[in-house]
Amino acid sequence: KILKTGKMASGSVSEDLLADWSADLEAVLYAPEVEEAIQEVCPSSDPLDSKDFNPIDYINQLFPTEQSLAGIDDTMTRMRVKIQQLDGEVRGVVRGQADVGHDGRQALEEVQEAIQELFGRIRNIKQKAEHSEHMVKKITSDIKQLDNAKRHLTDSIRTLERLRFLITNLEELQRNFRQRNYAEVRMQLHGAISVVEEFSKYKSIPQIKQLMDRLDSIQYDLGQQIKVDFEKAFSVGGAPRGTKAQLHDACLVMDTLGGRMKEELIQWFVRLQLSEYDVMFHESLEVAWLDKVDRRYSWLRRTLINYEEECVPIFPSEWGIPERVCIEFCNNTRESISSLMRGRGADIEVKLLLFAIQKTTAFEKMLAQRFVSSAYLESLMPTRPSEMPSYGAGEDSEDEDGHPSRKPRVNSPFLGMISRCFEPHLNVYITSQDKNLSDLIESFVADRRSQEGTGIVLPSAADMFVFYKKCLVQCTSLSTGPPLLELTELFKKYLREYATRVLTPSMPKVSVSTSSKLTLSGLRKETLEVNLSPEDLRTTCSLLCTADYCLETTQQLESKLKERIDGSLSEKIDFTEEQESFHGVISSCIQLLVQDMDSVCATAFNSMVKIPWQNVEAVGDQSPYVSSIAGHIRNTVPMLREHLSSARKYFVNFCHKFANSFIPAFVTHLYKCKPINTIAAEQLLLDTHSLKTCLLELPSTGAAVTKKAPASYTKLVLKGMERVELIIKIVMSPHEQAEEFIASYSKLMQGDTDLSNFQKVLEMKGLKRSEQHALIELFKTRVVSGADSARPRSERGLIQPIKKLEKLMRF
């Protein structure tokens, strides 16, 4: 019924039938997830079980050819049998699901009944538990009452026992302290105090209040009795009489009493120890003056020795009796010495003051070392380092090389406790150092000539800084406050005087004639004649090295002062002006050496100008003036380098300054060589090359080991001498083609638009006025005008007045 003969081979099926099949298939299709789950649970390779089943493809697979249609009836029969089997399986599954639902409802009902039964049992258990709890509470209520009664009874018995112990203890305490049995008193007193602290909440009870008042009365009487015992024991000569053990026990009782009574006893004993000192060194006695200040400290040393021998077994170490005695002694001594110095200020001399300060600081350091691990002193020390006194902040000394050094700081209240009284009078010390430094400078000035040439650095400089070092060490041991700042001002004053009164006047006296020339770079002075002898050169080098030594040592001095002085004053220390003074001396010395070289070179350049260059007919060896310059350099520079070996940087500076002076002078005199023919120009080129070589070798001239000149110096020489060579090459170039000549000049001179330089070149060529005029006009048109148009308008108005002023200066 479905297939038509001949239609099956071609795979064609009627469209209506295909649509019906598609509708039936869509009715049984599941979601992709469901299909995957079914395939995973019930895997099958039957095409009929595939989710992508296509009936047409399946039929075409069964009947691929017309001949296969012969078995269609058998195929249909198998299909019907399979359908019947599937229908039977489906009916069985449906019947089974129906039974499962009935069983599930029955099981649910059974579970609900079991839950209800469980709730009933829980209610019964809860009721029984509440009943049991009620029964337990009823049974234990009597037991709780008995427990409370037992606890209250125990507390009452304990309180009565403590009360009985207190009453008994007070009776025994009163009896023992009358018998001065302080060992028993201490233990009983400690127990009574602890019991009274427990009864503090019962103050309102009259009997308890009466016992507490009785204990206070016993404590007061006990303190007074112990004080009387100590007064009797130390009544003669300050040495204890009686049993030291009994006095020691009395001190332990005082420890238990604590508070005001203990402090009163300690203060009484400290005053007793110092009573003899106050009489022996009263301000009205001569022994109290500064010249005998060491006797004060010797007295305290004897007192401490006596204390160790007699009183150490008596007083507990934690009381710090020796420390207290020393502190009180220092305070009294400071006030006494301050009062004496205020009243006898006119009698204070620097030696006397330094003696007193030296003895005092040594005594303070001795006390600091003696009590370095004292617990009592540690309790007095400030917690912040900034609160430490500035007096004796460190012990100054000298290291192995003789330089000032500082030992590690010892934190102690004794440091500066007495010596601070000398600070208001340190102006005497400062005034004395001012006079000493003034005398020292005067001696340097008087012996100035005898020191010249004695060494690379003048001995006076070393002497001055050695004196500075001693002053610094001495002053920092006295104070690191304002007096050290005043001493710094003295140092600065005499550093300036050393530069102006010793170094500057020691420079060789020379007669210098100068001429001035104004250029675009400013007013430049040319020294014509400065002739220094070898002795003068050595002196100048010595002064330069001395100034360099002073400069470096001044910088170190400034750093050391900032390190030593109080932090609040360090910003006020500044040696800039003094360093500038030494810089000025160094610059003057270098300039003097350069001027000496310039003087010899100027003579040689003058001989160069006098040579008739227009008559030179052949190029020979270097000219005589070159040999003169090179010879002077070979004779002078090695000596300068040797004397400036300790200041190598200034020798290099000298080379720079000499090159800066030599090259412009050479150019100036070169312009004066006129007229020059081509052969003469070639000779000048040879001379220029020789001078350039001489300048490049200047830093290492005559040295045993040749070192490469600094790059900056080499660049300076090459650039300057290149300009000289270019000028000579321009003189050698033909001028008949004016355009080419001016273009060549502008190119070689790197755009030099100075008309006067161009005119000098024309004069060197020996051109007539008429020939010069034509070239100058063309130069003005092509070079000067072009440069003026490129120059900013604000600069154009300045050029002509400067040029006119230059011409006036030349005339």
Secondary structure as UniProt FT lines:
FT   TURN            5..11
FT   HELIX           15..27
FT   HELIX           32..41
FT   HELIX           47..49
FT   TURN            51..52
FT   HELIX           55..62
FT   HELIX           67..71
FT   HELIX           72..178
FT   TURN            179..180
FT   HELIX           182..198
FT   HELIX           199..202
FT   TURN            203..204
FT   HELIX           206..233
FT   TURN            237..238
FT   HELIX           244..257
FT   HELIX           259..280
FT   TURN            283..284
FT   HELIX           286..288
FT   HELIX           290..292
FT   HELIX           293..310
FT   TURN            311..314
FT   HELIX           317..319
FT   HELIX           321..343
FT   HELIX           345..347
FT   HELIX           350..370
FT   TURN            371..373
FT   HELIX           375..380
FT   HELIX           385..387
FT   TURN            391..392
FT   STRAND          396..398
FT   TURN            400..401
FT   STRAND          404..406
FT   TURN            413..418
FT   HELIX           419..425
FT   HELIX           427..446
FT   HELIX           448..451
FT   TURN            452..453
FT   HELIX           459..478
FT   HELIX           482..497
FT   HELIX           498..503
FT   HELIX           504..506
FT   STRAND          514..519
FT   TURN            520..521
FT   STRAND          522..527
FT   HELIX           534..564
FT   HELIX           567..572
FT   HELIX           576..610
FT   HELIX           613..615
FT   HELIX           624..643
FT   HELIX           645..647
FT   HELIX           648..671
FT   HELIX           678..696
FT   HELIX           698..700
FT   TURN            701..702
FT   HELIX           711..732
FT   HELIX           738..748
FT   TURN            749..750
FT   HELIX           755..765
FT   HELIX           769..779
FT   HELIX           780..784
FT   HELIX           785..790
FT   HELIX           793..810
//
